[in-house]
Amino acid sequence: MISKDYLPPNTPIVSNYIVVDDIAAFTLFLTSTFQGQIVSEQKDSQGSLVHANVRIENAILSVHQSQQAQDKTQTSLLIYVENVEAVIAQASKYGVTVKHQPSDNSAFEHTACIADSWGNLWWLASYVGK
């Protein structure tokens, strides 16, 4: 990780910023499906979660609670995992839709694509070698 005076400790220069309508459910999806770790969180005056930074391996996803429907964002992420099928099985507990079934590609990767309940696409890949 790069260390700069203007960065919080152990923070990458670029991270995804995702705005969702149920941050508690989304962070549970991230921690359960991808073994994400909540590294920081902010709550409002009523104690409700409004922002969280979730580390997945060497990446940080910044997640924010939507205040209005038009604030929500959707994104497409590529994540390398040890076992594509195992991640799909775990993610299925959270209502994902498989968009592309697992298959091998010409880049020597085993890949699949799932869509979560918030409209994000997760491209799963595992390098299988030449």
Sequence and secondary structure as in RCSB ss.txt:
>XXXX:A:sequence
MISKDYLPPNTPIVSNYIVVDDIAAFTLFLTSTFQGQIVSEQKDSQGSLVHANVRIENAILSVHQSQQAQDKTQT
SLLIYVENVEAVIAQASKYGVTVKHQPSDNSAFEHTACIADSWGNLWWLASYVGK
>XXXX:A:secstr
    TTS TT  SS EEEEES HHHHHHHHHHHH  EEEEEEE TTS EEEEEEEETTEEEEEEE SSGGG    
EEEEE S HHHHHHHHGGGT EEEEEEEE TTSEEEEEEE TTS EEEEEEE   
